Amino acid sequence: MNYPEFLGQCFSNFNSLELLIRVYLVKQNKEIEVGLEVDEGNWVPVTFMTNYMQFRILINEYNKISNEKIPQKYVDDIVRFRDLIAHGRMSSLSESFPLTAVKYSDEKNGMVKVVVKQCLSVEYLNDIKDKINNCINLVLNGIKAIK
């Protein structure tokens, strides 16, 4: 698999993890299931599927009620990856891969702080992918156990 596909696969797996956590929370809380059958402009109930909860808080909600806890180290690493992809500036210092992502703080007195700088190497992405996939399996087991 080439580098751009691999990076895309990691982000796609992250999105699957978030969706599965939301499905788990909807089912555990016996909320109305809102899926893709909605149309643009529809109003739907606020549930774990439809709310605007940050990913870290979503995982905390999951960990509060699940028997299969997502380890905090995984949470920190996965959230960091997600934030880099969503809010970081990605570039390469050469004409090839890997990319390096840099995330900046909010502005203060006309300055920003570099809060994260991460080379998105194949090794780093493999580690993130493994953590995400382990979490996906935990959540899937939890969904299967719901009666």
Backbone as ProteinMPNN parsed JSONL, in Angstrom:
{"seq_chain_A": "MNYPEFLGQCFSNFNSLELLIRVYLVKQNKEIEVGLEVDEGNWVPVTFMTNYMQFRILINEYNKISNEKIPQKYVDDIVRFRDLIAHGRMSSLSESFPLTAVKYSDEKNGMVKVVVKQCLSVEYLNDIKDKINNCINLVLNGIKAIK", "coords_chain_A": {"N_chain_A": [[0.861, -1.179, 0.0], [0.551, 2.236, -0.809], [1.934, 5.286, 0.585], [0.06, 7.617, 0.789], [-2.424, 6.246, 0.627], [-2.236, 4.62, 2.895], [-2.13, 6.509, 4.982], [-4.671, 7.635, 4.606], [-6.228, 5.366, 5.171], [-5.718, 5.036, 7.903], [-6.981, 7.337, 8.935], [-9.579, 6.848, 8.084], [-10.151, 4.529, 9.542], [-10.096, 5.656, 12.082], [-12.415, 7.252, 11.923], [-14.314, 5.22, 11.718], [-14.037, 4.067, 14.248], [-14.951, 6.177, 15.909], [-17.643, 6.317, 15.049], [-18.558, 3.744, 15.806], [-18.283, 3.881, 18.604], [-20.213, 5.803, 19.118], [-22.518, 4.406, 18.226], [-22.522, 2.317, 20.112], [-22.977, 3.793, 22.502], [-25.494, 4.92, 21.963], [-27.066, 2.59, 21.822], [-26.653, 1.468, 24.394], [-27.772, 3.425, 26.0], [-30.327, 3.319, 25.195], [-31.363, 5.041, 23.214], [-33.08, 6.87, 20.611], [-32.472, 5.629, 17.414], [-30.744, 7.279, 15.03], [-30.01, 7.374, 11.721], [-28.668, 7.168, 8.424], [-30.935, 7.766, 7.027], [-31.976, 10.288, 7.044], [-32.815, 13.578, 5.769], [-31.291, 16.447, 4.323], [-31.763, 19.389, 6.148], [-33.674, 18.341, 7.842], [-34.885, 18.069, 11.221], [-33.637, 16.418, 14.003], [-33.633, 14.273, 16.933], [-31.433, 15.004, 19.701], [-28.876, 12.871, 20.319], [-26.424, 10.415, 21.317], [-25.469, 9.809, 18.825], [-25.96, 12.067, 17.287], [-25.032, 14.316, 18.609], [-22.659, 16.982, 19.333], [-20.306, 16.207, 20.537], [-16.972, 16.245, 21.718], [-14.306, 14.077, 20.674], [-12.574, 12.978, 22.68], [-14.148, 13.322, 24.993], [-16.313, 11.778, 24.288], [-15.134, 9.2, 24.292], [-14.571, 9.071, 27.031], [-17.177, 8.952, 28.047], [-17.942, 6.504, 26.984], [-16.079, 4.815, 28.314], [-16.984, 5.101, 30.928], [-19.228, 3.449, 31.135], [-18.717, 1.029, 29.937], [-17.628, -2.388, 30.011], [-15.358, -3.081, 28.738], [-12.782, -1.269, 28.745], [-11.225, 1.494, 27.059], [-7.829, 1.919, 26.915], [-6.113, 4.611, 28.592], [-3.705, 5.556, 27.497], [-4.007, 4.827, 24.818], [-6.204, 6.416, 24.197], [-5.099, 9.012, 24.471], [-3.087, 8.969, 22.46], [-4.577, 8.433, 20.113], [-6.383, 10.586, 20.042], [-4.556, 12.66, 19.777], [-3.498, 12.075, 17.232], [-5.837, 12.368, 15.684], [-6.381, 15.103, 16.102], [-4.092, 16.216, 14.946], [-4.463, 15.53, 12.247], [-6.879, 16.837, 11.733], [-6.473, 19.528, 12.515], [-3.846, 20.232, 12.154], [-0.969, 21.376, 10.257], [0.152, 19.957, 7.397], [3.011, 18.774, 5.776], [5.873, 18.084, 3.695], [9.369, 18.058, 3.989], [10.744, 17.435, 1.816], [10.455, 16.169, -1.57], [9.152, 13.867, -1.217], [7.597, 11.31, 0.825], [7.833, 10.654, 4.381], [5.057, 12.681, 5.603], [5.154, 15.577, 7.723], [3.455, 16.755, 10.53], [2.294, 19.742, 11.985], [0.974, 21.349, 14.741], [-0.611, 24.214, 15.999], [-1.057, 26.487, 18.781], [-3.822, 28.459, 20.116], [-3.935, 31.941, 19.304], [-1.956, 34.317, 21.067], [-1.3, 37.437, 22.111], [-0.445, 38.12, 19.497], [1.121, 35.94, 18.82], [1.722, 32.42, 18.313], [1.988, 29.169, 19.743], [3.973, 26.308, 19.037], [2.441, 23.382, 19.443], [2.374, 20.693, 18.88], [4.522, 18.639, 17.046], [4.897, 16.276, 14.678], [6.296, 13.607, 12.99], [4.781, 11.841, 10.493], [5.442, 9.073, 10.083], [5.733, 5.795, 8.568], [6.055, 3.898, 10.572], [5.01, 5.261, 12.827], [2.348, 5.614, 11.93], [1.583, 2.923, 11.661], [1.612, 2.143, 14.35], [-0.447, 3.802, 15.385], [-2.575, 2.897, 13.806], [-2.761, 0.221, 14.693], [-3.517, 0.644, 17.384], [-5.983, 1.954, 17.032], [-7.404, -0.073, 15.679], [-7.41, -2.087, 17.666], [-9.038, -0.81, 19.541], [-11.395, -0.591, 18.054], [-12.111, -3.304, 17.93], [-12.6, -3.803, 20.67], [-14.843, -2.14, 21.108], [-16.671, -3.187, 19.248], [-17.054, -5.737, 20.355], [-18.34, -4.941, 22.69], [-20.709, -3.85, 21.621], [-21.874, -6.125, 20.497], [-22.47, -7.497, 22.827], [-24.589, -6.158, 23.943], [-27.9, -6.395, 24.959]], "CA_chain_A": [[0.0, 0.0, 0.0], [1.384, 3.43, -0.843], [1.829, 6.148, 1.769], [-1.215, 8.351, 0.902], [-3.501, 5.297, 0.935], [-2.054, 4.181, 4.274], [-2.562, 7.625, 5.823], [-6.129, 7.69, 4.479], [-6.784, 4.214, 5.873], [-5.656, 5.336, 9.348], [-8.022, 8.303, 9.258], [-10.854, 6.168, 7.889], [-10.343, 3.657, 10.705], [-10.462, 6.535, 13.197], [-13.827, 7.608, 11.76], [-15.09, 4.019, 12.067], [-14.013, 3.948, 15.712], [-15.864, 7.167, 16.48], [-19.013, 5.9, 14.757], [-18.888, 2.579, 16.632], [-18.48, 4.346, 19.98], [-21.524, 6.461, 19.142], [-23.524, 3.34, 18.151], [-22.528, 1.662, 21.424], [-23.607, 4.674, 23.492], [-26.917, 5.005, 21.62], [-27.705, 1.326, 22.2], [-26.595, 1.318, 25.856], [-28.671, 4.404, 26.612], [-31.652, 3.081, 24.605], [-31.772, 6.254, 22.526], [-33.61, 6.73, 19.249], [-31.375, 5.448, 16.466], [-30.817, 8.163, 13.867], [-29.0, 6.916, 10.777], [-28.499, 7.892, 7.168], [-32.221, 7.962, 6.367], [-32.388, 11.688, 7.202], [-32.59, 14.465, 4.639], [-30.755, 17.764, 4.661], [-32.795, 20.295, 6.631], [-34.479, 17.668, 8.879], [-34.54, 18.205, 12.634], [-33.625, 15.099, 14.63], [-33.327, 14.37, 18.363], [-30.039, 14.966, 20.14], [-28.481, 11.589, 20.894], [-24.972, 10.242, 21.183], [-25.138, 9.768, 17.4], [-26.123, 13.364, 16.632], [-24.495, 15.448, 19.367], [-21.402, 17.58, 18.868], [-19.368, 15.903, 21.612], [-15.588, 16.023, 21.318], [-13.948, 12.665, 20.685], [-12.037, 12.586, 23.997], [-15.281, 13.246, 25.924], [-17.073, 10.617, 23.839], [-14.451, 8.017, 24.83], [-14.78, 9.06, 28.487], [-18.543, 8.46, 28.256], [-17.878, 5.069, 26.694], [-15.338, 4.14, 29.39], [-17.774, 5.133, 32.167], [-20.266, 2.421, 31.204], [-18.313, -0.204, 29.26], [-16.755, -3.338, 30.701], [-14.136, -3.132, 27.928], [-12.269, 0.109, 28.752], [-10.156, 1.898, 26.141], [-6.722, 2.404, 27.757], [-5.87, 6.054, 28.499], [-2.591, 5.8, 26.565], [-4.59, 4.757, 23.481], [-7.033, 7.617, 24.045], [-4.217, 10.165, 24.25], [-2.419, 8.862, 21.157], [-5.568, 8.519, 19.034], [-6.864, 11.977, 20.014], [-3.452, 13.464, 19.24], [-3.492, 11.81, 15.789], [-7.034, 12.984, 15.099], [-6.199, 16.554, 16.127], [-3.081, 16.558, 13.943], [-5.063, 15.426, 10.914], [-7.957, 17.82, 11.587], [-6.09, 20.914, 12.796], [-2.427, 20.458, 11.894], [-0.501, 21.731, 8.915], [0.963, 18.822, 6.978], [3.893, 19.033, 4.651], [7.113, 17.327, 3.684], [10.524, 18.908, 3.721], [11.306, 16.986, 0.543], [9.422, 15.869, -2.547], [8.651, 12.526, -0.952], [6.989, 11.092, 2.124], [6.58, 10.915, 5.081], [4.662, 14.041, 5.949], [5.27, 16.028, 9.106], [2.309, 17.583, 10.912], [2.557, 20.723, 13.039], [-0.26, 21.95, 15.267], [-0.329, 25.455, 16.726], [-2.015, 26.893, 19.807], [-4.557, 29.686, 19.85], [-3.109, 33.156, 19.305], [-1.823, 35.085, 22.309], [-0.447, 38.604, 21.879], [0.13, 38.079, 18.165], [2.011, 34.787, 18.679], [1.174, 31.088, 18.56], [2.985, 28.205, 20.2], [3.935, 24.999, 18.402], [2.043, 22.463, 20.52], [2.704, 19.332, 18.457], [5.2, 18.419, 15.773], [4.967, 14.816, 14.59], [6.542, 12.982, 11.699], [3.785, 10.798, 10.249], [6.191, 7.974, 9.467], [5.012, 4.53, 8.452], [6.085, 3.287, 11.907], [4.031, 5.982, 13.65], [1.006, 5.295, 11.441], [1.313, 1.529, 12.03], [1.287, 2.137, 15.781], [-1.781, 4.399, 15.529], [-3.54, 1.984, 13.19], [-2.937, -0.914, 15.61], [-4.292, 1.106, 18.544], [-7.36, 2.192, 16.581], [-8.024, -1.371, 15.404], [-7.67, -2.725, 18.962], [-10.207, -0.137, 20.122], [-12.556, -1.001, 17.261], [-12.492, -4.644, 18.373], [-13.203, -3.664, 22.006], [-16.187, -1.55, 20.993], [-17.529, -4.167, 18.567], [-17.422, -6.75, 21.361], [-19.328, -4.319, 23.56], [-21.988, -3.732, 20.895], [-22.425, -7.488, 20.385], [-22.926, -7.944, 24.152], [-25.792, -5.428, 24.347], [-29.13, -7.191, 24.721]], "C_chain_A": [[0.905, 1.24, 0.0], [1.044, 4.358, 0.328], [0.507, 6.918, 1.853], [-2.401, 7.435, 1.227], [-3.442, 4.86, 2.395], [-2.52, 5.263, 5.252], [-4.086, 7.744, 5.793], [-6.809, 6.55, 5.212], [-6.778, 4.452, 7.389], [-6.774, 6.294, 9.737], [-9.41, 7.687, 9.098], [-11.154, 5.241, 9.068], [-10.701, 4.474, 11.944], [-11.95, 6.884, 13.115], [-14.734, 6.428, 12.094], [-15.156, 3.841, 13.574], [-14.982, 4.932, 16.345], [-17.321, 6.756, 16.251], [-19.424, 4.724, 15.642], [-19.092, 2.958, 18.093], [-19.847, 5.004, 20.101], [-22.655, 5.424, 19.079], [-23.648, 2.64, 19.5], [-23.291, 2.506, 22.444], [-25.107, 4.837, 23.226], [-27.635, 3.747, 22.105], [-27.746, 1.16, 23.729], [-27.583, 2.244, 26.558], [-30.09, 4.318, 26.059], [-32.224, 4.354, 23.965], [-32.373, 5.909, 21.163], [-32.423, 6.622, 18.298], [-31.625, 6.302, 15.232], [-29.677, 7.761, 12.944], [-28.936, 7.789, 9.547], [-29.808, 8.177, 6.45], [-32.741, 9.396, 6.498], [-32.13, 12.465, 5.909], [-32.042, 15.793, 5.143], [-31.906, 18.682, 5.037], [-33.702, 19.68, 7.683], [-33.968, 18.035, 10.264], [-34.65, 16.821, 13.252], [-33.272, 15.264, 16.104], [-31.818, 14.37, 18.629], [-29.809, 13.631, 20.839], [-26.958, 11.518, 20.851], [-24.553, 10.166, 19.717], [-25.111, 11.17, 16.798], [-25.486, 14.529, 17.378], [-23.13, 15.876, 18.844], [-20.305, 17.369, 19.902], [-17.965, 15.664, 21.055], [-15.22, 14.559, 21.501], [-13.438, 12.203, 22.047], [-13.182, 12.42, 25.008], [-16.153, 12.042, 25.572], [-16.449, 9.322, 24.382], [-14.637, 7.935, 26.34], [-16.169, 8.547, 28.823], [-18.61, 6.954, 28.024], [-17.224, 4.319, 27.865], [-16.1, 4.123, 30.708], [-18.705, 3.927, 32.272], [-19.854, 1.082, 30.599], [-17.473, -1.087, 30.177], [-15.398, -3.436, 30.015], [-13.582, -1.708, 27.785], [-11.202, 0.315, 27.677], [-9.044, 2.487, 26.995], [-6.427, 3.892, 27.518], [-4.737, 6.381, 27.53], [-3.098, 5.75, 25.118], [-5.41, 6.017, 23.21], [-6.151, 8.808, 23.688], [-3.587, 10.134, 22.86], [-3.398, 9.023, 19.995], [-6.114, 9.938, 18.914], [-5.794, 12.886, 19.419], [-3.386, 13.306, 17.717], [-4.66, 12.514, 15.111], [-6.88, 14.507, 15.031], [-5.149, 17.009, 15.112], [-3.666, 16.548, 12.541], [-6.091, 16.541, 10.69], [-7.462, 19.265, 11.668], [-4.633, 21.244, 12.476], [-2.165, 20.906, 10.47], [0.45, 20.628, 8.507], [1.755, 19.163, 5.736], [5.077, 18.09, 4.742], [8.238, 18.297, 3.376], [11.223, 18.509, 2.424], [10.147, 16.732, -0.432], [8.833, 14.477, -2.345], [8.04, 12.471, 0.446], [8.047, 10.592, 3.094], [6.302, 12.401, 5.257], [5.007, 14.318, 7.411], [4.089, 16.94, 9.369], [2.716, 18.482, 12.062], [1.222, 21.331, 13.441], [0.136, 23.126, 16.148], [-1.425, 25.735, 17.755], [-2.872, 28.041, 19.301], [-3.591, 30.863, 19.964], [-3.113, 33.816, 20.679], [-0.817, 36.198, 22.052], [0.277, 38.541, 20.538], [1.063, 36.903, 17.908], [1.219, 33.494, 18.885], [2.324, 30.177, 18.965], [2.846, 26.93, 19.373], [3.624, 24.001, 19.511], [2.321, 21.005, 20.166], [3.455, 19.408, 17.136], [5.451, 16.923, 15.703], [5.257, 14.386, 13.16], [5.554, 11.827, 11.559], [4.436, 9.651, 9.465], [5.315, 6.728, 9.377], [4.967, 3.835, 9.816], [5.064, 3.935, 12.834], [2.611, 5.611, 13.233], [0.628, 3.845, 11.745], [0.903, 1.418, 13.485], [-0.124, 2.686, 16.02], [-2.846, 3.459, 14.972], [-3.813, 0.789, 14.099], [-3.781, -0.519, 16.814], [-5.759, 1.327, 18.174], [-8.071, 0.859, 16.358], [-8.306, -2.145, 16.682], [-8.905, -2.125, 19.619], [-11.479, -0.513, 19.373], [-13.036, -2.375, 17.725], [-13.124, -4.624, 19.759], [-14.647, -3.182, 21.906], [-17.133, -2.512, 20.285], [-17.967, -5.267, 19.519], [-18.478, -6.209, 22.308], [-20.692, -4.209, 22.908], [-22.657, -5.096, 20.802], [-23.02, -7.971, 21.716], [-24.204, -7.246, 24.615], [-27.019, -6.247, 23.98], [-30.295, -6.297, 24.435]], "O_chain_A": [[1.902, 1.286, 0.72], [0.001, 4.221, 0.967], [-0.131, 6.882, 2.906], [-3.277, 7.804, 2.008], [-4.474, 4.742, 3.055], [-3.215, 4.972, 6.226], [-4.717, 7.933, 6.832], [-7.863, 6.747, 5.817], [-7.739, 4.101, 8.074], [-7.441, 6.092, 10.752], [-10.312, 7.971, 9.886], [-12.291, 5.18, 9.535], [-11.512, 4.041, 12.763], [-12.662, 6.821, 14.117], [-15.799, 6.609, 12.685], [-16.208, 3.504, 14.118], [-15.755, 4.558, 17.227], [-18.139, 6.84, 17.167], [-20.534, 4.716, 16.174], [-19.979, 2.418, 18.753], [-20.559, 4.784, 21.081], [-23.645, 5.55, 19.8], [-24.757, 2.399, 19.976], [-24.148, 1.994, 23.164], [-25.9, 4.886, 24.166], [-28.692, 3.835, 22.728], [-28.768, 0.754, 24.282], [-28.157, 1.888, 27.587], [-30.95, 5.13, 26.402], [-33.394, 4.693, 24.146], [-32.195, 4.808, 20.643], [-31.487, 7.419, 18.364], [-32.582, 6.085, 14.489], [-28.511, 7.802, 13.338], [-29.126, 9.003, 9.62], [-29.8, 8.77, 5.371], [-33.868, 9.671, 6.086], [-31.328, 12.054, 5.071], [-32.315, 16.198, 6.273], [-32.911, 18.747, 4.328], [-34.433, 20.405, 8.358], [-32.777, 18.28, 10.458], [-35.646, 16.127, 13.049], [-32.68, 16.271, 16.492], [-31.039, 13.801, 17.864], [-30.469, 13.311, 21.827], [-26.293, 12.451, 20.402], [-23.395, 10.434, 19.397], [-24.321, 11.436, 15.892], [-25.406, 15.63, 16.832], [-22.53, 15.197, 18.01], [-19.471, 18.249, 20.12], [-17.793, 14.972, 20.052], [-15.756, 13.881, 22.377], [-13.833, 11.138, 22.521], [-13.177, 11.472, 25.793], [-16.67, 11.366, 26.461], [-17.164, 8.451, 24.876], [-14.84, 6.846, 26.877], [-16.333, 7.788, 29.778], [-19.255, 6.226, 28.778], [-17.753, 3.315, 28.342], [-15.891, 3.227, 31.526], [-18.949, 3.431, 33.372], [-20.579, 0.097, 30.739], [-16.709, -0.597, 31.008], [-14.408, -3.826, 30.633], [-13.885, -1.021, 26.81], [-10.385, -0.569, 27.417], [-9.273, 3.451, 27.725], [-6.484, 4.37, 26.385], [-4.806, 7.382, 26.817], [-2.664, 6.544, 24.284], [-5.324, 6.608, 22.134], [-6.42, 9.524, 22.723], [-3.557, 11.149, 22.163], [-3.08, 9.678, 19.003], [-6.29, 10.441, 17.804], [-6.107, 13.785, 18.639], [-3.236, 14.293, 16.996], [-4.488, 13.177, 14.088], [-7.21, 15.123, 14.018], [-5.297, 18.061, 14.491], [-3.399, 17.445, 11.741], [-6.169, 17.117, 9.605], [-7.977, 20.134, 10.964], [-4.234, 22.408, 12.524], [-3.031, 20.822, 9.599], [1.447, 20.382, 9.187], [1.247, 19.753, 4.783], [5.26, 17.39, 5.738], [8.073, 19.236, 2.597], [12.172, 19.162, 1.991], [8.996, 17.052, -0.133], [8.104, 13.972, -3.198], [7.982, 13.479, 1.151], [9.096, 10.133, 2.642], [7.177, 13.25, 5.086], [5.133, 13.399, 8.221], [3.755, 17.793, 8.547], [3.393, 18.052, 12.995], [0.442, 21.77, 12.595], [1.082, 23.05, 16.932], [-2.561, 25.282, 17.616], [-2.672, 28.535, 18.191], [-2.564, 30.779, 20.637], [-4.137, 33.864, 21.36], [0.363, 35.943, 21.808], [1.46, 38.866, 20.447], [1.734, 36.87, 16.876], [0.181, 33.485, 19.546], [3.474, 30.388, 18.58], [1.734, 26.517, 19.046], [4.436, 23.792, 20.412], [2.485, 20.172, 21.057], [3.073, 20.146, 16.229], [6.134, 16.361, 16.56], [4.54, 14.762, 12.233], [5.501, 10.941, 12.412], [4.032, 9.319, 8.351], [4.281, 6.633, 10.037], [3.947, 3.246, 10.174], [4.337, 3.241, 13.545], [1.766, 5.325, 14.082], [-0.531, 3.566, 12.054], [-0.033, 0.693, 13.823], [-0.902, 2.098, 16.771], [-3.889, 3.252, 15.591], [-4.964, 0.384, 14.261], [-4.668, -1.27, 17.221], [-6.661, 0.935, 18.913], [-9.208, 0.68, 16.794], [-9.343, -2.801, 16.78], [-9.724, -2.846, 20.189], [-12.523, -0.728, 19.988], [-14.237, -2.586, 17.894], [-14.086, -5.351, 20.006], [-15.549, -3.737, 22.532], [-18.289, -2.638, 20.687], [-19.125, -5.685, 19.495], [-19.403, -6.926, 22.69], [-21.715, -4.442, 23.552], [-23.866, -5.213, 21.005], [-23.963, -8.761, 21.725], [-24.837, -7.689, 25.574], [-27.16, -6.725, 22.855], [-31.404, -6.781, 24.212]]}, "name": "protein", "num_of_chains": 1, "seq": "MNYPEFLGQCFSNFNSLELLIRVYLVKQNKEIEVGLEVDEGNWVPVTFMTNYMQFRILINEYNKISNEKIPQKYVDDIVRFRDLIAHGRMSSLSESFPLTAVKYSDEKNGMVKVVVKQCLSVEYLNDIKDKINNCINLVLNGIKAIK"}
